[in-house]
Amino acid sequence: MTVDKQRPPGWLHVESLDIDSQGVARRADGKVVFIDGALPGEWVSANVHRRKNNWEQASLLEVHEESSQRVRPRCPHFGWHEGACGGCRMQHLHVAAQVAIKQRVLEDNLWHLAKVKPDMLLRPIEGPAWGYRWRARFSVRHVRKKGTVLVGFHERKSRYVADIRECHVVPPHVSALLMPLRELIGSMDAIETCPQIELACGDEVTALVLRHLQPLSAGDVEKLRSFAGAHPGVQWWLQPKGPDTATLLDEGGPQLAYSLPEFGIAMPFRPTDFTQVNPHINRVLVDRAVRLLQPRREDRVIDWFCGLGNFTLPLATRAGSVFGIEGSEALVARSRENYEFNRRTQPLAPVTFATRNLFEMTTQQLVDDGPADRWLVDPPRDGAFALAKAIADLRQNPALRGGWRPPGRIVYVSCNPATLARDAGLFVHQAGYACTAAGVVNMFPHTAHVESIAVFDLA
């Protein structure tokens, strides 16, 4: 017979992690305590700094019994102390455990929010845990009291910019640029009016988009050119106002683009366009999504929320025809450009593009867009509720369908497990589908972000 070890009354036992990577413990009276920095299975002491009737917010004071999954963070700027960088939240947890927790978050959301249980759990899509972040937005601040310029992410739970000198989630060559960028901005006339540098890496180009609130002097422009000359592959873009105003400082050189080599596709893009942060995972994700969709040469496929064509163009190498739909005329134009660009080098199936307000999708619009054999759905964080509702309504009201028929398979790529679960509930309980597979995609290692993919087959 074993006897539970007695522990001091002030110690807390951490049961799980919440979606924000906080340890979740319970006091003897059942009150929940959320503890920054604590991991499941640990016994800890915590400092409570916020109290409510049913829960408390706390920071970690000491770990008395450590989790076997706790690791030493690689980044010296990581932590919960004052001034710590807020760019990552899970570096203290082994990356394999991070993936397992994200898988549980996906399963819990599907079951608790929608009463949906996948027939099969897909193997998680994983990749490099470091140097993966090819997109980032660095804040820039001139701190007079310190006599320096800071370039980096915000401090944890703060509006201040962290004093970081290296970053291990961006590519090594970008981490090496942080200190030179601080020196560059510190030498410019526009030291007070450049609040942000956006990073976008392509296969051959590192684009830096400088947000400047006032026109740059000729001297500052020359300093930017000298910086690019001293750092091969760096390309400056200037952004005086919104993202659409970003323009390349100097023409020439390689084009900003990423590749999907499995499909022979190259995707030119602007640095302010939405592209996936992690190109290594994106390649695997696109390949898996297409394989799961199983398009045949005679199939018509609809790519909802097609963006720049990240899934549309690979699908055009496998399907009979593809219909790409997006909510922005500008994005649709860019998708067409990328389609024509790739048609120069390989045969692609016919692709048409259209603009729709996908958050106000109706049954009539769905019928008007015609039937398809397969759907690929890749919405933003808000999900695809209107689309799921429309297909559910058509299932419930056969008289509205006419010659329209539902797709035999839907592959849904999600960046928010809660909205995926909501939409999955409609597909499964009202639209006649079964969730035959689902799994996580570790697009953002060391963060609490959960990307996932789910497959729905017509029952």
Rosetta blueprint (number, residue, H / E / L):
1 M L
2 T L
3 V L
4 D L
5 K L
6 Q L
7 R L
8 P L
9 P L
10 G L
11 W L
12 L E
13 H E
14 V E
15 E E
16 S E
17 L E
18 D L
19 I L
20 D L
21 S L
22 Q E
23 G E
24 V E
25 A E
26 R E
27 R L
28 A L
29 D L
30 G L
31 K L
32 V E
33 V E
34 F E
35 I E
36 D E
37 G L
38 A L
39 L L
40 P L
41 G L
42 E L
43 W E
44 V E
45 S E
46 A E
47 N E
48 V E
49 H E
50 R E
51 R E
52 K L
53 N L
54 N L
55 W E
56 E E
57 Q E
58 A E
59 S E
60 L E
61 L E
62 E E
63 V E
64 H E
65 E E
66 E L
67 S L
68 S L
69 Q L
70 R E
71 V L
72 R L
73 P L
74 R L
75 C L
76 P L
77 H L
78 F L
79 G L
80 W L
81 H L
82 E L
83 G L
84 A L
85 C E
86 G L
87 G L
88 C L
89 R L
90 M L
91 Q L
92 H L
93 L E
94 H L
95 V H
96 A H
97 A H
98 Q H
99 V H
100 A H
101 I H
102 K H
103 Q H
104 R H
105 V H
106 L H
107 E H
108 D H
109 N H
110 L H
111 W H
112 H H
113 L H
114 A H
115 K L
116 V L
117 K L
118 P L
119 D L
120 M L
121 L E
122 L L
123 R L
124 P L
125 I E
126 E L
127 G L
128 P L
129 A L
130 W L
131 G L
132 Y L
133 R L
134 W L
135 R E
136 A E
137 R E
138 F E
139 S E
140 V E
141 R E
142 H E
143 V E
144 R L
145 K L
146 K L
147 G L
148 T E
149 V E
150 L E
151 V E
152 G E
153 F L
154 H E
155 E E
156 R L
157 K L
158 S L
159 R L
160 Y L
161 V E
162 A L
163 D L
164 I L
165 R L
166 E L
167 C L
168 H L
169 V L
170 V L
171 P L
172 P H
173 H H
174 V H
175 S H
176 A L
177 L L
178 L H
179 M H
180 P H
181 L H
182 R H
183 E H
184 L H
185 I H
186 G H
187 S H
188 M L
189 D L
190 A L
191 I L
192 E L
193 T L
194 C L
195 P L
196 Q E
197 I E
198 E E
199 L E
200 A E
201 C E
202 G L
203 D L
204 E L
205 V L
206 T E
207 A E
208 L E
209 V E
210 L E
211 R E
212 H L
213 L L
214 Q L
215 P L
216 L L
217 S L
218 A H
219 G H
220 D H
221 V H
222 E H
223 K H
224 L H
225 R H
226 S H
227 F H
228 A H
229 G H
230 A H
231 H L
232 P L
233 G L
234 V E
235 Q E
236 W E
237 W E
238 L E
239 Q E
240 P L
241 K L
242 G L
243 P H
244 D H
245 T H
246 A L
247 T E
248 L E
249 L L
250 D L
251 E L
252 G L
253 G L
254 P L
255 Q L
256 L L
257 A E
258 Y E
259 S E
260 L E
261 P H
262 E H
263 F H
264 G L
265 I E
266 A E
267 M E
268 P E
269 F L
270 R L
271 P L
272 T L
273 D L
274 F L
275 T L
276 Q L
277 V L
278 N L
279 P H
280 H H
281 I H
282 N H
283 R H
284 V H
285 L H
286 V H
287 D H
288 R H
289 A H
290 V H
291 R H
292 L H
293 L H
294 Q L
295 P L
296 R L
297 R L
298 E L
299 D L
300 R E
301 V E
302 I E
303 D E
304 W E
305 F L
306 C L
307 G L
308 L L
309 G L
310 N L
311 F L
312 T H
313 L H
314 P H
315 L H
316 A L
317 T L
318 R L
319 A L
320 G L
321 S E
322 V E
323 F E
324 G E
325 I E
326 E E
327 G L
328 S L
329 E H
330 A H
331 L H
332 V H
333 A H
334 R H
335 S H
336 R H
337 E H
338 N H
339 Y H
340 E H
341 F H
342 N H
343 R H
344 R L
345 T L
346 Q L
347 P L
348 L L
349 A L
350 P L
351 V E
352 T E
353 F E
354 A E
355 T E
356 R L
357 N L
358 L H
359 F H
360 E H
361 M L
362 T L
363 T H
364 Q H
365 Q H
366 L H
367 V H
368 D H
369 D L
370 G L
371 P L
372 A L
373 D L
374 R E
375 W E
376 L E
377 V E
378 D L
379 P L
380 P L
381 R L
382 D L
383 G L
384 A L
385 F H
386 A H
387 L H
388 A H
389 K H
390 A H
391 I H
392 A H
393 D H
394 L H
395 R H
396 Q H
397 N L
398 P H
399 A H
400 L H
401 R L
402 G L
403 G L
404 W L
405 R L
406 P L
407 P L
408 G L
409 R E
410 I E
411 V E
412 Y E
413 V E
414 S E
415 C L
416 N L
417 P H
418 A H
419 T H
420 L H
421 A H
422 R H
423 D H
424 A H
425 G H
426 L H
427 F H
428 V H
429 H H
430 Q L
431 A L
432 G L
433 Y E
434 A E
435 C E
436 T E
437 A E
438 A E
439 G E
440 V E
441 V E
442 N L
443 M L
444 F L
445 P L
446 H L
447 T L
448 A L
449 H L
450 V L
451 E E
452 S E
453 I E
454 A E
455 V E
456 F E
457 D E
458 L E
459 A L
